[in-house]
Amino acid sequence: MTDLRQQALDYHEQPKPGKISVALTTPAETADDLALAYSPGVAEPVREIAENPDNVYRYTNKGNTVAVISDGTAILGLGNLGPLASKPVMEGKALLFKRFANIDSFDIEVKHNTIEDFINTVANIADSFGGINLEDIKAPECFVIEKALIERCKVPIFHDDQHGTAIVTAAGMLNALEVQGKQLKQAQIVCLGAGAAAIACMELLITCGAQRENIYMLDRKGIVHTRRDDLNEYKKLFANNTDKRTLEDALEGADVFVGVSGPNLLSAEQLQLMAAKPVVFACSNPDPEIKPELAHATRDDLIMATGRSDYPNQVNNVLCFPFIFRGALDVRSRQINDAMKVAAVDAIREIAKLPVPEGVLHASGCNKLEFGKDYIIPKPMDPRLLANVAFAVANAAVETGVSTIDLPKNYMGMGNS
């Protein structure tokens, strides 16, 4: 652990501090170059944009930019450490946008006194970018913030902690249930955790076919049920009319366990209560709700996923958010709607059923991968994610009328709009 800590610190400090920088895309070597780049030449695109705002996409990089914005109130699993402490994470998100989808991303950390301050700050700068990725904002404020910004902004707003997690979880869950011979519509689901990620995961699973009455959500006080008077408006959506009160009650005969809570909260004895061929997504990071070694030793009929890269079936948001934005940017979508999210789910899950390229096996350190209990989600290094997910998202945007341009000819998710 000490070695990892020092390696991580060295990685962020050397060869120079941080993980991102700005690169020039046009010549800037001669006086003529500078005359075009700035005064007097820059006045020409200024006039064109003033006459027609859509020209901003012709003459600036707006169409290939995403702002990654946080207030630092829910940094990873570390809690509310403030906006400045969130900067390494936001830079990391920017790195992933560039690495996986060639999107230029800028990290912005916002200090604010009220939710309204934060909303106003983001809304006032939103037009500078092609999209806004909200990150590491605590619940329930994140719900209010995202809703307000979607209403006020003309570019797509996406809170990745909610929707990125939900999309990858849904893709993996549908595949896992398929392998287990079960259907989402009939599945009894236990969700341990009731924050932003938990609520978004369950809502998207419902969009994909799960039945709300079959979901048992638990917070620190136990099952979220209709006779509780301490629920916020978001938890109330999952208040089940049930006499069940404990995790053990909920797990009895359950088909699915989704953990977005904390380490070691699911015991072997509790796992034994689940139905035959269960699906367990223990996504607390870095330590899951139950260690995979213990889970597999307890049940040899389960499929398990975690948030970790050192076990099979990693639920990793990088499978989703770069490509969601790539598709949205390339058709200049005004939002990222449910149809686009479901399109991403379907595209991701289908990639896991295809033969795995040799390069992906090598990058993943695997000799063989094929669709089944140990491979229900694609690997992040799979190059097909860019083309397939971006195309599915862009196409869904066009079909649902939220795009402002049509799909480019021969579009392959490469930002060729």
C-alpha positions as CSV (number, residue, x, y, z in Angstrom):
1,M,0.0,0.0,0.0
2,T,2.9,2.4,0.8
3,D,4.4,1.6,-2.6
4,L,1.1,2.3,-4.3
5,R,0.8,5.6,-2.4
6,Q,4.2,6.8,-3.5
7,Q,3.7,5.6,-7.0
8,A,0.5,7.5,-7.2
9,L,2.0,10.7,-5.8
10,D,5.0,10.4,-8.2
11,Y,2.7,9.8,-11.2
12,H,0.8,13.1,-10.4
13,E,4.0,15.1,-9.7
14,Q,6.4,13.9,-12.4
15,P,7.6,14.7,-15.0
16,K,5.5,17.9,-14.3
17,P,2.6,18.4,-12.0
18,G,-0.8,17.2,-13.1
19,K,-2.1,15.0,-15.8
20,I,-3.3,17.3,-18.6
21,S,-2.1,20.2,-20.7
22,V,-3.2,22.4,-23.6
23,A,-1.9,21.7,-27.1
24,L,-2.0,24.0,-30.2
25,T,-3.9,22.8,-33.3
26,T,-2.8,25.5,-35.7
27,P,0.6,27.0,-36.6
28,A,1.9,29.8,-34.4
29,E,5.5,30.2,-35.6
30,T,5.5,33.3,-37.7
31,A,4.2,36.9,-37.5
32,D,1.6,35.9,-40.2
33,D,0.5,33.0,-38.1
34,L,0.0,35.2,-35.0
35,A,-1.8,37.8,-37.1
36,L,-4.3,35.1,-38.1
37,A,-4.5,33.5,-34.6
38,Y,-5.1,36.8,-32.8
39,S,-5.4,40.4,-33.9
40,P,-6.4,41.3,-36.6
41,G,-7.4,38.0,-38.1
42,V,-9.4,36.7,-35.2
43,A,-11.9,39.5,-35.8
44,E,-13.3,37.6,-38.8
45,P,-14.6,34.5,-37.0
46,V,-15.9,36.8,-34.2
47,R,-18.0,38.6,-36.8
48,E,-19.2,35.3,-38.3
49,I,-20.3,34.0,-34.9
50,A,-22.0,37.2,-33.9
51,E,-24.0,37.0,-37.1
52,N,-24.8,33.3,-36.7
53,P,-24.1,31.6,-33.3
54,D,-23.9,28.2,-34.9
55,N,-20.7,29.3,-36.5
56,V,-19.0,28.8,-33.2
57,Y,-18.8,25.1,-34.1
58,R,-17.0,26.0,-37.4
59,Y,-14.4,28.4,-35.9
60,T,-13.7,27.2,-32.3
61,N,-13.2,24.0,-30.5
62,K,-16.6,24.2,-28.6
63,G,-17.9,21.1,-30.4
64,N,-15.2,18.9,-29.0
65,T,-15.0,20.1,-25.4
66,V,-16.5,19.0,-22.1
67,A,-16.2,20.7,-18.8
68,V,-15.7,18.4,-15.8
69,I,-17.1,20.3,-12.9
70,S,-17.2,19.5,-9.2
71,D,-17.7,21.2,-5.8
72,G,-15.8,18.4,-4.0
73,T,-18.6,17.4,-1.7
74,A,-18.4,13.7,-2.5
75,I,-14.9,12.9,-3.7
76,L,-14.6,9.2,-4.6
77,G,-15.2,7.4,-1.3
78,L,-13.3,10.1,0.6
79,G,-16.3,12.4,1.3
80,N,-16.6,16.2,1.4
81,L,-13.0,17.4,1.1
82,G,-13.7,20.6,-0.8
83,P,-13.3,21.7,-4.4
84,L,-9.5,22.0,-4.5
85,A,-9.0,18.4,-3.3
86,S,-11.2,17.3,-6.1
87,K,-8.9,18.7,-8.8
88,P,-6.8,15.5,-9.2
89,V,-10.0,13.5,-9.8
90,M,-11.3,16.1,-12.3
91,E,-8.0,16.1,-14.1
92,G,-8.2,12.3,-14.2
93,K,-11.7,12.5,-15.8
94,A,-10.2,14.9,-18.4
95,L,-7.4,12.4,-19.1
96,L,-10.0,9.7,-19.7
97,F,-12.1,11.8,-22.1
98,K,-9.0,12.5,-24.2
99,R,-7.6,8.9,-24.0
100,F,-10.8,7.1,-24.9
101,A,-12.8,9.5,-27.1
102,N,-10.4,12.3,-28.2
103,I,-12.5,14.9,-26.4
104,D,-10.8,18.0,-25.0
105,S,-11.8,18.4,-21.4
106,F,-11.3,21.1,-18.8
107,D,-11.6,20.6,-15.1
108,I,-13.4,23.3,-13.1
109,E,-13.6,23.2,-9.3
110,V,-16.4,25.5,-7.9
111,K,-16.4,27.1,-4.4
112,H,-19.9,28.1,-3.4
113,N,-22.1,29.0,-0.5
114,T,-25.5,27.7,-1.8
115,I,-26.7,25.3,-4.4
116,E,-28.0,28.3,-6.3
117,D,-24.5,29.7,-6.4
118,F,-23.2,26.5,-8.0
119,I,-26.1,26.3,-10.5
120,N,-25.6,29.9,-11.5
121,T,-21.9,29.5,-11.9
122,V,-22.2,26.4,-14.2
123,A,-25.1,27.8,-16.1
124,N,-23.3,31.1,-16.8
125,I,-20.2,29.3,-18.3
126,A,-22.0,26.4,-20.0
127,D,-22.2,27.9,-23.5
128,S,-18.3,27.8,-23.7
129,F,-18.4,24.0,-23.9
130,G,-20.0,21.3,-25.9
131,G,-21.2,19.5,-22.8
132,I,-21.0,19.5,-19.0
133,N,-19.9,16.4,-16.9
134,L,-20.8,16.9,-13.3
135,E,-18.7,14.9,-10.8
136,D,-18.4,14.1,-7.1
137,I,-21.3,16.1,-5.9
138,K,-23.2,14.8,-2.9
139,A,-26.8,13.6,-2.8
140,P,-29.5,14.9,-2.6
141,E,-28.0,18.2,-3.9
142,C,-26.7,16.5,-7.0
143,F,-30.3,15.8,-8.1
144,V,-31.4,19.4,-7.7
145,I,-28.3,20.7,-9.4
146,E,-28.5,18.4,-12.5
147,K,-32.3,19.0,-12.9
148,A,-31.8,22.8,-12.8
149,L,-28.9,22.8,-15.2
150,I,-30.7,20.6,-17.7
151,E,-33.6,23.1,-17.7
152,R,-31.3,26.1,-18.1
153,C,-28.5,24.9,-20.4
154,K,-28.5,24.3,-24.1
155,V,-25.7,21.7,-24.0
156,P,-25.9,18.1,-22.5
157,I,-25.6,17.9,-18.7
158,F,-24.5,14.5,-17.4
159,H,-23.8,13.6,-13.7
160,D,-21.6,10.6,-14.3
161,D,-21.7,9.3,-10.7
162,Q,-25.4,8.7,-11.3
163,H,-25.9,7.9,-15.0
164,G,-22.5,6.5,-16.0
165,T,-22.6,4.0,-13.1
166,A,-26.2,3.2,-13.9
167,I,-25.5,2.5,-17.6
168,V,-22.6,0.2,-17.0
169,T,-24.5,-1.5,-14.2
170,A,-27.5,-2.1,-16.4
171,A,-25.4,-3.5,-19.2
172,G,-23.6,-5.9,-17.0
173,M,-26.8,-6.8,-15.1
174,L,-28.8,-7.7,-18.2
175,N,-26.0,-9.9,-19.4
176,A,-25.5,-11.6,-16.1
177,L,-29.2,-12.4,-15.8
178,E,-29.1,-13.7,-19.4
179,V,-26.3,-16.0,-18.5
180,Q,-28.2,-17.1,-15.3
181,G,-31.3,-17.8,-17.4
182,K,-33.3,-15.1,-15.6
183,Q,-35.3,-12.0,-16.8
184,L,-35.0,-8.5,-15.4
185,K,-38.8,-8.2,-15.3
186,Q,-39.2,-11.0,-12.8
187,A,-36.0,-10.4,-10.8
188,Q,-36.2,-9.5,-7.1
189,I,-33.6,-6.9,-6.5
190,V,-31.9,-5.7,-3.3
191,C,-30.0,-2.4,-3.5
192,L,-27.8,-1.7,-0.5
193,G,-27.3,2.1,-0.6
194,A,-29.7,4.9,-1.3
195,G,-27.5,7.7,-2.7
196,A,-27.1,9.2,-6.1
197,A,-25.6,6.1,-7.8
198,A,-28.1,3.7,-6.2
199,I,-31.1,5.7,-7.2
200,A,-29.9,6.2,-10.7
201,C,-29.0,2.5,-11.1
202,M,-32.5,1.5,-10.0
203,E,-34.3,4.0,-12.1
204,L,-32.4,2.9,-15.2
205,L,-33.0,-0.8,-14.4
206,I,-36.7,0.1,-14.2
207,T,-36.5,1.8,-17.6
208,C,-34.9,-1.4,-18.9
209,G,-37.7,-3.5,-17.6
210,A,-37.3,-4.1,-13.8
211,Q,-40.5,-3.8,-11.7
212,R,-40.4,-1.0,-9.0
213,E,-42.3,-3.2,-6.6
214,N,-39.6,-5.9,-6.9
215,I,-36.9,-3.5,-5.7
216,Y,-35.9,-3.3,-2.0
217,M,-33.6,-0.4,-1.3
218,L,-31.8,0.0,2.0
219,D,-30.1,3.0,3.7
220,R,-28.4,3.2,7.1
221,K,-31.8,2.7,8.8
222,G,-32.8,-0.4,6.9
223,I,-35.3,-1.0,4.1
224,V,-36.9,2.1,2.5
225,H,-40.6,1.4,3.1
226,T,-43.8,3.4,2.9
227,R,-44.3,3.7,6.7
228,R,-41.1,5.7,7.2
229,D,-41.4,9.4,7.7
230,D,-37.7,10.3,7.3
231,L,-37.4,9.9,3.5
232,N,-36.4,12.6,1.1
233,E,-38.3,12.9,-2.2
234,Y,-35.8,10.7,-4.1
235,K,-35.9,7.8,-1.6
236,K,-39.7,8.0,-1.5
237,L,-39.7,6.8,-5.1
238,F,-38.4,3.5,-3.8
239,A,-40.5,3.2,-0.7
240,N,-41.8,-0.4,-0.8
241,N,-45.1,-1.3,0.8
242,T,-43.6,-4.2,2.7
243,D,-43.2,-5.6,6.2
244,K,-39.6,-6.4,5.5
245,R,-37.2,-4.3,7.5
246,T,-33.7,-5.7,7.4
247,L,-31.1,-6.7,4.8
248,E,-31.7,-10.4,5.7
249,D,-35.4,-9.9,5.1
250,A,-34.8,-8.4,1.7
251,L,-32.2,-11.0,0.6
252,E,-34.5,-14.0,1.3
253,G,-35.0,-15.4,-2.2
254,A,-33.6,-12.4,-4.0
255,D,-32.1,-12.8,-7.5
256,V,-29.9,-9.7,-7.5
257,F,-27.8,-7.8,-5.0
258,V,-26.5,-4.3,-6.0
259,G,-24.1,-2.8,-3.4
260,V,-23.2,0.9,-3.7
261,S,-22.6,1.4,0.0
262,G,-19.5,0.3,1.9
263,P,-17.0,-2.5,2.5
264,N,-17.9,-5.9,4.0
265,L,-21.6,-5.2,4.5
266,L,-22.7,-8.5,3.0
267,S,-21.8,-11.6,4.9
268,A,-21.5,-15.2,3.7
269,E,-24.5,-16.1,5.8
270,Q,-26.6,-13.3,4.1
271,L,-25.4,-14.4,0.7
272,Q,-26.7,-17.9,1.4
273,L,-30.2,-16.4,1.7
274,M,-30.4,-15.5,-2.0
275,A,-32.2,-17.5,-4.7
276,A,-30.4,-20.0,-6.9
277,K,-28.1,-18.5,-9.5
278,P,-27.8,-15.1,-7.9
279,V,-26.2,-12.0,-9.4
280,V,-24.0,-9.9,-7.0
281,F,-22.7,-6.5,-8.0
282,A,-20.6,-5.4,-5.0
283,C,-19.4,-2.1,-6.2
284,S,-18.1,-0.3,-3.1
285,N,-14.5,0.9,-3.9
286,P,-11.8,0.0,-3.1
287,D,-13.3,-2.7,-0.8
288,P,-16.5,-4.3,-2.0
289,E,-19.5,-5.2,0.1
290,I,-18.2,-8.8,0.0
291,K,-14.8,-10.0,-1.1
292,P,-15.1,-12.1,-4.3
293,E,-13.0,-14.9,-2.8
294,L,-15.6,-15.2,0.1
295,A,-18.6,-14.9,-2.3
296,H,-17.3,-17.7,-4.6
297,A,-16.4,-19.9,-1.7
298,T,-19.9,-19.5,-0.3
299,R,-21.9,-19.8,-3.6
300,D,-20.6,-21.7,-6.7
301,D,-23.7,-20.7,-8.7
302,L,-23.3,-16.9,-8.6
303,I,-22.1,-14.3,-11.0
304,M,-20.2,-11.5,-9.4
305,A,-19.0,-8.0,-10.4
306,T,-17.1,-5.4,-8.5
307,G,-15.7,-1.9,-9.1
308,R,-12.1,-3.2,-9.1
309,S,-9.9,-3.9,-12.0
310,D,-8.1,-6.9,-10.4
311,Y,-11.3,-9.1,-10.5
312,P,-13.4,-10.2,-13.5
313,N,-16.5,-8.1,-14.4
314,Q,-15.4,-4.6,-13.4
315,V,-18.2,-2.1,-13.3
316,N,-16.2,0.8,-14.7
317,N,-17.7,4.2,-15.8
318,V,-15.0,4.6,-18.4
319,L,-17.0,2.0,-20.5
320,C,-19.6,4.7,-20.9
321,F,-19.1,8.4,-20.3
322,P,-16.4,9.2,-23.0
323,F,-18.5,7.5,-25.7
324,I,-21.8,9.0,-24.4
325,F,-20.4,12.4,-24.8
326,R,-18.6,11.6,-28.1
327,G,-22.0,10.6,-29.6
328,A,-23.8,13.6,-28.1
329,L,-21.2,16.1,-29.2
330,D,-21.1,14.8,-32.8
331,V,-24.8,15.5,-33.4
332,R,-24.7,18.6,-31.2
333,S,-27.3,17.1,-28.8
334,R,-29.1,19.5,-26.4
335,Q,-29.3,16.8,-23.8
336,I,-28.6,13.2,-22.9
337,N,-32.0,11.5,-22.5
338,D,-33.2,8.1,-21.4
339,A,-33.3,6.8,-25.0
340,M,-29.6,7.7,-25.4
341,K,-28.8,6.0,-22.1
342,V,-30.6,2.8,-23.0
343,A,-28.9,2.8,-26.4
344,A,-25.6,2.9,-24.6
345,V,-26.7,0.0,-22.4
346,D,-27.6,-2.1,-25.4
347,A,-24.4,-1.3,-27.3
348,I,-22.1,-2.1,-24.3
349,R,-23.8,-5.4,-23.5
350,E,-23.6,-6.5,-27.1
351,I,-19.9,-5.9,-27.3
352,A,-19.4,-8.4,-24.5
353,K,-21.0,-11.1,-26.7
354,L,-18.6,-10.6,-29.6
355,P,-15.2,-12.3,-30.1
356,V,-12.5,-10.4,-28.1
357,P,-9.7,-9.0,-30.3
358,E,-6.2,-10.2,-29.5
359,G,-5.1,-6.6,-28.6
360,V,-7.7,-6.4,-25.9
361,L,-6.7,-9.8,-24.4
362,H,-3.1,-8.6,-24.3
363,A,-3.9,-5.2,-22.8
364,S,-6.1,-6.9,-20.2
365,G,-3.6,-9.6,-19.3
366,C,-5.9,-12.4,-20.3
367,N,-5.4,-15.4,-22.4
368,K,-9.0,-15.9,-23.3
369,L,-12.3,-14.0,-22.8
370,E,-15.7,-15.1,-23.9
371,F,-19.2,-14.2,-22.9
372,G,-20.2,-16.0,-19.7
373,K,-20.1,-15.7,-15.9
374,D,-16.6,-14.2,-15.8
375,Y,-17.1,-11.9,-18.8
376,I,-20.4,-10.0,-18.8
377,I,-18.9,-6.5,-19.4
378,P,-16.4,-5.4,-22.0
379,K,-12.9,-4.4,-21.1
380,P,-12.2,-0.6,-21.1
381,M,-9.4,-1.0,-23.7
382,D,-11.8,-2.5,-26.3
383,P,-11.7,-0.1,-29.3
384,R,-15.2,-1.1,-30.4
385,L,-16.7,0.9,-27.5
386,L,-15.9,4.2,-29.2
387,A,-17.5,3.3,-32.5
388,N,-20.4,1.2,-31.2
389,V,-21.5,3.2,-28.2
390,A,-21.0,6.6,-29.7
391,F,-23.0,5.6,-32.8
392,A,-25.8,4.2,-30.7
393,V,-26.0,7.3,-28.6
394,A,-25.8,9.7,-31.6
395,N,-28.4,7.8,-33.5
396,A,-30.8,7.8,-30.5
397,A,-30.3,11.6,-30.1
398,V,-31.2,12.1,-33.8
399,E,-34.2,9.7,-33.6
400,T,-35.6,11.4,-30.4
401,G,-35.2,14.9,-31.8
402,V,-32.7,16.3,-29.3
403,S,-29.8,16.6,-31.8
404,T,-29.3,19.8,-33.8
405,I,-27.6,18.2,-36.8
406,D,-28.0,14.8,-38.5
407,L,-25.6,11.9,-38.1
408,P,-22.5,12.6,-40.2
409,K,-22.0,10.4,-43.2
410,N,-20.1,7.1,-42.5
411,Y,-20.1,8.1,-38.8
412,M,-17.8,5.8,-36.8
413,G,-17.8,7.7,-33.4
414,M,-14.6,9.5,-34.2
415,G,-15.6,13.1,-33.8
416,N,-15.8,13.6,-37.6
417,S,-18.7,16.0,-37.5
